[in-house]
């Protein structure tokens, strides 16, 4: 039993899921660390997934499946969709006579009350057909079950290919799972898995294509300690990032996917900053934050060009209708954006990027910080202290907002952004109705402040972008509408006043 499994009251699996393409799976089978896995005779697994017509199980984060192999049928209920890469879920398994759901086998599981309330029969939704190789390897102080899956998911709407590597901790340390994965990804392009097989099945069934997604609400328990809160927040940020990374790489070139990737990265870096008291004896937190900033700098340039093309340039054109160079500046911006997007694409397909995400995920799950006493302090008390400090910073840096220079306004904007992310991160720790009402008022005022400061920042960014997108002998940049700047400053100052008038929801 692994360290993460000790003390639990229900059976759990701790599994690191990694995604790859078919040729990469073939290359994995020749990897020196996996030679015994490759020599293992593959088994055919057919797994049928069930739910009610209105998908009551999925609504509650549950799956029910029956896996058939070598004449044996195993019915499994799993609770929780898992997080980024590391899937740590409660599961209940029972042998059943055939591939039809057996009620006695889900009795006493998390599915029982859901199905009783639903009062509807289960129906088959989709089936995975997989050739699987499994073999245990020793790595570090741990024993890890390595699974290579190659197959497809069959649905009434069409099939989807499925190629995965799963590393399940049978004995030892979670850190070894990630260290082992790093040794593999050095030679084979593996990505942190973000979707379970059931989630992939539903996507294929519903004909969903990878699309940009906003950050999901973070589920916290008011009894969580500070370390658990950070780990949950960081996992959510990584999941948000990976979902939009896939949308950017596999879908049509959508500026929203790039924007959401940047939001996920900002949220992650903000989490590293807000939770800094947990990492006083773990310098890797600061190193990771610096590396994220360095590697993803081209993301910001590409996003700035998106904003300039879609938001800023039309406003400039409206207020400068006779300016002769608007069209040429627009063409220059389009060309610069093509180059910027190519740079982003190059980063996302590089081994360094995949290794960085694995490094971050491994540190989140099993970094030295998690062994410190600070990680075990009360989560609500910790959150209140962090939010108090962030609120004071906004109050101080936003003083006299109407008269601040652009650089000082930018610092105020960053402070507001961190406070907003912190308020979103910690909201689940304060679930009472009075706190929730205050959360909405607080969030609305903070959102207004951030939006107005963001618009001002976009205007300042636009002043320098033409240096990159226009020829030296090209047209000059049209004048910024100073009346609009003043209007935004007034609105930002009013939003700051409204924010400070709202009683903090964490008290």
PETA-V601185 format. One record per pair of residues at least 12 apart in sequence whose C-alpha atoms are under 10 Angstrom apart, sorted by the first residue. I is the first residue (numbers start at 0). GAP is how many residues later the second one is. Records with the same first field share a line. If there is no record, write none. Layout:
I: GAP  GAP
This chain:
0: 168  169  170  171  172
1: 12  140  141  167  168  169  170  171  172
2: 166  168  169  170  171
3: 84  165  167  168  169  170
4: 83  164  165  166
7: 82
8: 81
9: 79  80  81  82  99
10: 78  79  80  81  82
11: 66  67  75  76  77  78  79  80
12: 65  73  74  75  76  77  78  155  156  157
13: 68  72  73  74  75  76  153  154  155  156  160  163
14: 67  70  71  72  73  74  129  130  131  151  152  153  154  155  159  162
15: 66  67  68  69  70  71  72  130  149  150  151  152  153  158  161  162  165  176  177
16: 65  66  67  68  69  70  130  147  148  149  150  151  164  173  174  175  176  177  178  179
17: 66  67  68  145  146  147  148  149  163  167  171  172  173  174  175  176  177  340
18: 66  143  144  145  146  147  170  171  172  173  174  175  176
19: 142  143  144  145  168  169  170  171  172  173
20: 129  140  141  142  143  167  168  169
21: 127  128  129  139  140  141  142
22: 140  165
23: 139  140  163  164  165  166
24: 123  124  125  138  139  140  163  164  165
25: 12  122  124  162
26: 160  161  162
27: 120  137  156  157  159  160  161  162
28: 104  119
30: 152  153  156  157
31: 152
32: 104  105  106  147  150  151
33: 101  102  103  112  113  114  150
34: 100
35: 97  98  99  100  101  110
36: 96  97  98  99  100  108  109  110  111
37: 95  96  97  109  110
38: 94  95  96
39: 92  93  94  95
40: 90  91  92  93  94
41: 88  89  90  91  92  106  107  108
42: 26  27  87  88  89  90  91  106
43: 24  25  26  85  86  87  88  89  105  106  107
44: 22  23  24  25  82  83  84  85  86  87  104  106
45: 20  21  22  23  27  53  81  82  83  84  85  105  107
46: 18  19  20  21  22  26  27  28  52  79  80  81  82  83  106
47: 16  17  18  19  20  27  51  52  53  75  76  77  78  79  80  81  105  106  150
48: 14  15  16  17  18  26  27  50  52  73  74  75  76  77  78  79  148  149  152  153
49: 13  14  15  16  50  51  71  72  73  74  75  76  77  148
50: 12  13  14  64  69  70  71  72  73  74
51: 63  66  67  68  69  70  71  72  73
52: 65  67  68  69  70  71  72
53: 64  66  68
54: 63  65  67  68  70
55: 55  58  59  61  62  63  64  66
56: 20  21  22  53  54  55  57  58  61  65
57: 21  22  23  140  141  144
58: 55
59: 19  20  21  50  51  54
60: 17  18  19  20  21  49  50
61: 15  16  17  18  19  28  29  48  49  52  136
62: 13  14  15  16  17  18  28  47  48  135  136
63: 12  13  14  15  27  28  29  37  42  47  58  60  134
64: 12  13  28  34  35  36  59  61  62  133
65: 27  28  29  30  32  33  34  35  36  61
66: 28  29  31  32  60  61  62
67: 28  30  31  61
70: 26  27
71: 23  24  25  26  27
72: 21  22  23  24  25  26  27
73: 19  20  21  22  23  24  25  27  31
74: 17  18  19  20  21  22  23  24  25  26  27  30  31
75: 15  16  17  18  19  20  25  29  30  33
76: 13  14  15  16  17  28  29  32  33  34  35
77: 12  13  14  15  31  32  33
78: 12  13  30  31  32
80: 113  114  115  116  117  118
81: 111  112  113  114  153  157
82: 110  111  112  113  149  151  152  153  154  155  156
83: 108  109  110  111  150  151  152  153  154  155  156  157  158  159  277
84: 81  93  106  107  108  109  110  111  150  153  154  157  272  273  276  277
85: 80  81  82  88  91  92  106  107  108  149  275  276  279
86: 79  81  106  107  108  109
87: 80
89: 19  20
90: 18  19
91: 13  14  15  16  17  18  19
92: 12  13  16
93: 12
98: 25
99: 22  23  24
100: 20  21  22  23
102: 12
123: 31
124: 29  30  31  73  76  77  80
125: 27  28  29  30  31  32  33  72  75  76  78  79
126: 25  26  27  28  29  32  70  71  74
127: 23  24  25  26  27  31  32  33  34  69  70  72  73
128: 20  21  22  23  24  25  32  33
129: 18  19  20  21  22  23  31  32  33
130: 17  18  19  20  21  32
131: 15  16  17  18  19  32  33
132: 13  14  15  16  17  32
133: 12  13  14  15  32  33
134: 12  13
135: 31  32  33  34
136: 30  33
137: 33  34  38  42
138: 33  34  37  38  40  41
139: 32  33  35  36  37  39  40
140: 30  31  32  34  35
141: 27  28  29  30  31  32  33  34  35  38
142: 24  25  26  27  28  29  30  33  34
143: 22  23  24  25  26  27  28  29  30  32  33  36
144: 21  22  23  24  25  26  32
145: 19  20  21  22  23
146: 17  18  19  20  21
147: 15  16  17  18  19
148: 13  14  15  16  17
149: 12  13  14  15
150: 12  13
151: 45  49
152: 44  45  47  48  49  51  52
153: 47  50  51
154: 46  47  48  49  50  51  52
155: 48  49  50
156: 46  47  48  49  50
157: 46  47  48  49
158: 42  45  46  48
159: 40  41  43  44  45  47
160: 39  43
161: 35  38  39
163: 26  27  29  33
164: 16  25  26  27  28
165: 15  27
166: 13  14
172: 193
173: 188  191  192  193
174: 186  187  188  189  190  191  192
175: 186  190
176: 185  189
177: 180  181  182  183  184  185  187  188
178: 179  180  183
180: 174  177  178  181
181: 172  173  174  176  177  180
182: 172
184: 166  167  169  170  173
185: 165  166  168  169
186: 164
187: 163
188: 160  161  162  165  166
189: 161  164  165  168
190: 51  158  160  162  163  164  166  167
191: 46  47  50  162  163  165  166  169
192: 46  49  50
193: 44  45  46  47  48  49  52
194: 44  47  48
208: 37  38  41  42  43
209: 33  34  35  36  37  38  39  40  41  42  47
210: 32  33  34  35  36  37  39  40  41  43  45  46
211: 28  29  31  32  33  34  35  36  39  42  43  44  45  46  47  48  49
212: 27  28  30  31  34  43  44  46  47  48
213: 26  27  29  30  42  43  45  46  47  49  50
214: 21  22  24  25  26  28  29  45  46  48  49  52
215: 20  21  23  24
216: 16  19  207  208  210  211
217: 14  15  17  18  19  206  207  208  209  210  211
218: 13  14  17  206  207  208  209  210
219: 12  13  159  205  206  207  208  209  210  211
220: 158  159  207  208  209  210
221: 156  157  158  204  205  206  207  208  209
222: 155  156  157  206
223: 152  153  154  155  156  205
224: 149  150  151  152  153  154  155  156  157  158
225: 49  52  144  147  148  149  150  151  152  153  154  155  156  157
226: 48  51  137  138  142  143  144  145  146  147  148  149  150  151  152  155
227: 137  142  147  148  149  150  151
228: 46  146  149  150  151  153  154  196  197  199  200
229: 41  42  44  45  48  134  135  140  145  149  195  196
230: 40  130  132  133  134  135  139
231: 132  133  193
232: 34  35  38  131  189  191  192  193
233: 30  33  34  35  37  38  126  127  130  131  191
234: 33  125  126  129  130
235: 28  31  32  189
236: 24  26  27  28  29  30  31  32  34
237: 23  26  27  29  30  119  122  123
238: 25
239: 20  21  23  24  25  27  28
240: 16  17  19  20  21  22  23  24  26  27  116
241: 19  22  115
242: 14  17  18  21
243: 12  13  14  15  16  17  18  20
244: 12  13  15  16  100  103
245: 15  102
246: 14
247: 12  13  93  96  97  100
248: 95  96  99  100
252: 88
254: 47  48  51  52  55  86
255: 47  50
257: 41  42  44  45  48  83  86
258: 40  41  43  44  45  47  48
260: 35  38
261: 34  35  37  38  41
264: 24  27  28  31  34
265: 26  27  151  152  155
266: 150  151  153  154  155  157  158
267: 21  24  153
268: 16  17  19  20  21  23  24  149
269: 19  144  145  147  148  149  150  151  152
270: 18  147  150  151  154
271: 13  14  16  17
272: 12  13  16  145
273: 109  112  113  115  116  144  145  147  148
274: 100  107  108  111  147
275: 110
276: 92  97  98  105  109
277: 91  92  94  95  96  97  98  99  104
278: 88  89  90  91  93  95  96
279: 89  92  94
280: 87  88  91  93
281: 85  86  87  88  90
282: 85  86
283: 76  79  83  84  85
284: 75  78  79  82  84
287: 68  69  71  72  75
288: 71
290: 65
291: 61  64  65  68
294: 49  52  57  58  61
295: 47  48  51  52  57
296: 47
297: 42  43  44  45  46  49
298: 41  42  44  45  46  48
299: 40  44
300: 35  36  39  40  42  43  164
301: 34  35  36  37  38  39  40  41  42
302: 34  37  38
303: 33  36  154  157  158  161
304: 28  29  30  31  32  33  35  36  156  157  160  161  164
305: 27  28  31
306: 148  151  152  154  155
307: 22  25  26  150  151  153  154  157  158
308: 20  21  22  24  25  28  153
309: 20
310: 144  147  148
311: 143  146  147  149  150  168
312: 13  14  16  17  20  146  149  165
313: 12  16
314: 165  166
315: 143  146  161  162  163  164  165
316: 161  162
318: 159  160  161  162
319: 158  159  160  161
320: 157
321: 156
322: 152  153  154  155  156
323: 151  152  154
324: 145  149  150  151  152  153
325: 149  150  151  152
326: 148
327: 141  142  143  146  147
328: 136  137  140  141  142  145  146  147  148  149
329: 136  139  140
330: 138  139
331: 134  136  137  138  139  142
332: 132  133  135  136  137
333: 135
334: 134
335: 129  132  133  134
336: 132
378: 47  50
379: 46  47  48  49  50  126
380: 48  125  126
381: 44
382: 39  40  42  43  44  46  47  123
383: 38  39  42  45  46  120  121  122  123
384: 121
385: 33  36  37  40
386: 31  32  33  34  35  36  39  117  118  119
387: 31  116  118  119
388: 30
389: 25  26  27  28  29  30  32  33
390: 24  25  27  28  29  31  32  108  109  113
391: 23  27  108
392: 18  19  22  23  25  26
393: 17  18  19  20  21  22  23  24  25  102  105  106
394: 17  20  21  101  102  104  105
395: 16  19
396: 12  13  14  15  16  17  18  19
397: 12  13  14  15  17  18  94  95  98  99
398: 13  94  97  98
399: 93
400: 52  88  89  91  92  93  95
401: 83  84  85  86  87  88  89  90  91  92
402: 83  86
403: 85
405: 47  50  51  53  54
406: 50  53
408: 44  45  47  48  80
409: 43  44  46  47  50
411: 37  38  41
412: 36  37  38  39  40  41  43  44
413: 36  39  40
414: 35
415: 30  31  33  34  35  37  80
416: 29  30  32  33  34  36  37
418: 24  27  31
419: 22  23  24  25  26  27  29  30
420: 22
422: 16  19  20  23  81  82  83
423: 15  19
425: 80
426: 12  78  79
428: 77
429: 75  76  77
430: 74  75
431: 73
433: 71
434: 68  69  70  71  72
435: 69  70
436: 68
437: 64  65  66  67  68
438: 63  64  65  66  67
439: 65
440: 57  58  60  61  62  63  64
441: 56  57  58  59  60  61  62  63
442: 56  59
443: 51  54  55
444: 47  49  50  51  52  53  54  55  56  57
445: 46  49  50  52  53  54
446: 48  52
447: 43  44  46  47  48  50  51
448: 39  40  42  43  44  45  46  47  48  49  50
449: 42  45  46
450: 37  40  41  44
451: 33  35  36  37  38  39  40  41  43
452: 35  36  38  39  40
453: 34  38
454: 30  33  34  37
455: 28  29  30  32  33  36
458: 21  22  25  26
459: 20  25
461: 15  18
462: 14  15  16  17
463: 13
464: 12
